[in-house]
Amino acid sequence: MDIFLTQNKNKQWLRISALVLCMLLISCAQVRITPPEVELAGVEISDISLTHVNLNAQIRIFNPNRHAIRVGAVNYEMELNGDRVFSSVTYVDDSVEPGESIIVPLRISSAFWDIIRMFSRLGTRQELDFRLAGSVEAGSSTGGMKYFDFERSGKLDLSSPDLNNGQRKNLLLKPGQQEI
């Protein structure tokens, strides 16, 4: 009789353990992620050749969550004055702690003649409208990855004499304004 009671207790213990394990697995998979915040941190002219104009852009990805997130990839496209200049994917594979941010470099390259055509339509304007849109692949360390869309727009300042000297310059800053 004692063996029968012991076997029943073992079966009950096994059932309860399996139920607790399932609940733990489900709760880990249910971690909700607040979308990471993405902003354009800088745009610099990298180099100009006879065939291409290369820009280096940096985006800042901020984690507003209470737990660390993983960032896997950034899909993006850049428009200047309404013309799509470039689109690509940058693979990141980095972790962002709660309340922290990372800087992700993006390489933007466009045909030289497309940029010349765009500048010829500018006339005497000293600013260039930009739009950066795309998606960031992010997820928790225990859950799967998901894509979060972003879109940022503004103006790039072209009035600085530094551009004529071939020096790298953050086009998001006004002349005389310092980077923080």
N, C-alpha and C positions, 0 to 999 in steps of 0.2 A: 504494500500500500504506500509506503514511504517513497518508493521509486516512482510510482505513478504521479504523486504530488510534486516531486522534484522535476520530473519531465514537463509537467504542465507549467510550473514556474519558469523553467528554462525557455519554453515556447513563448510565454507571455513576455519575458524579458527580451527575447529576440524580436518580437513584434514591436514592442515599445522602442527598442533601439533603432530598428529600421524606420519607424515613423519619425523619430527625432532626427535621424540622418536625412531623410527626405525633406523635412521642414527646413533644416539648415541649408541644404543645397538650393532649395527654392528661394529662400530669403537672400542668399548670396547673388543669385541670378537676377534678383529684382532691384539691384542698386540703380537708382535713377541718377542720371547725369544732367546737370544744368549745362546748357551749351557753353563752351569756352568763348570768351570775348576776344575778338580779333581786331587789331587796328594796324594801320600802316605806320611804321616807325620811321621810315626813311626811304628816300629814293636818290640814288647818285648815278651820274653818268660814269660808266666804267671806261669805255673806250669807243672810239669812232673809227671805222675803217672805210674803205671804198665801197664795201658791200653791206655792212651792218652797223647799227648803233646798238651798243650793249649797255643796259642799265642794271644796277644792283639795287634791289628793293629788300627791305627788311620788314617783316610783320612781327608784331608782339602778340603772343597767345597767352591770355590770362585765364587761370583756373579759379572760378568762383565757387567751386564745390568744397565740401568739408572733408574730402578725401582726395588723394592723389589721382590724377588721370594720366593715361598714356595717350600720346599723340603719334599717329601712324603715318599720315600723309596729308599734304595740302594740295588740292586741285585749285588752280586759279587761272583767271584771265584778266588782262589789263587793257583798259580802253583809254586812249588819249584823245580828247576833243570828240568823243563819240565814235572813233575808229578803233576797232579791236586791233591791238598791237601784237599781243602774244597770249598764248595759253599753254599751260604745262602742268606737270605734277612734280612736287618735291617730296621725297621720302624723308621723314624725320626720325621716327623710332626713338622717342624721348619721353621722359616722365616729368609731369609738372605737379609740384606740391600744392596743397591748398593755399589760396591767397598769393601764389607766386606766378611768375610769367617766364616765358622763354622767348628768345629772339630767333626767328627762322629766316635765313637768307633766301631770297628768290632771285634767280637770274632771268632777266627779261631781254630778249634780243629781237630786233625788227630790221627789215630790209631798209637800207639807207634811203632809197628813193621814196619809200612810203613815208618816212619821217620828213624828208624834204618837202613833199607834197603837203603834208599836214602843217608844217611851219609856214609854208607860203600862204596858206589860208588864214593864218593868224593875223596878218597885217602888223599893226603896231602894238598889239596886246602883249603884256609882259607876264601873263599867267596862262597856264595850260590846264584845262579841266581833266581830271583823271577819275576813273572808276575801277576799283579792284573788287572782283567778285569771285566766289568759289566756295569750297567746302573744306572743312577740317575733319579728318577721321580721328575720333577720340573715343575712349572707353575707360572703364575702371579696371583695376588690376584683376578683379575676379569675374568681370562680365565681358561680353563681346564688344566689338568696336561698332561705332555708328557714325554716319556723316552728318555734320552740322553746317548749314549754309551761313555765309557771311557776305556782306557787301559794304564797301566803304567808298566814299567819293570826296573830292575836294579840289584844291588848286595847287599846281606846282609853280613855284616862282622862277621865272627865267631872266629876271632883271639883273642878277649879280654879275659883276665883271669876272668873277672866278671861273665862269664857264668858258670865257675866251682864253684863259691861260691853260686850259687842259687839266685843271686840278679837279679832284673829286670834291663834290659838294652835295650836301643834302638839300634837294630841291623842295622839301617841305618847309624849310626855314626861310624867313624873310632875310634880306641882306642885313648883316650886323647882329642877327639873332643867334645865340649860342645854343648848342645841343646840351641837354641836361644829362 
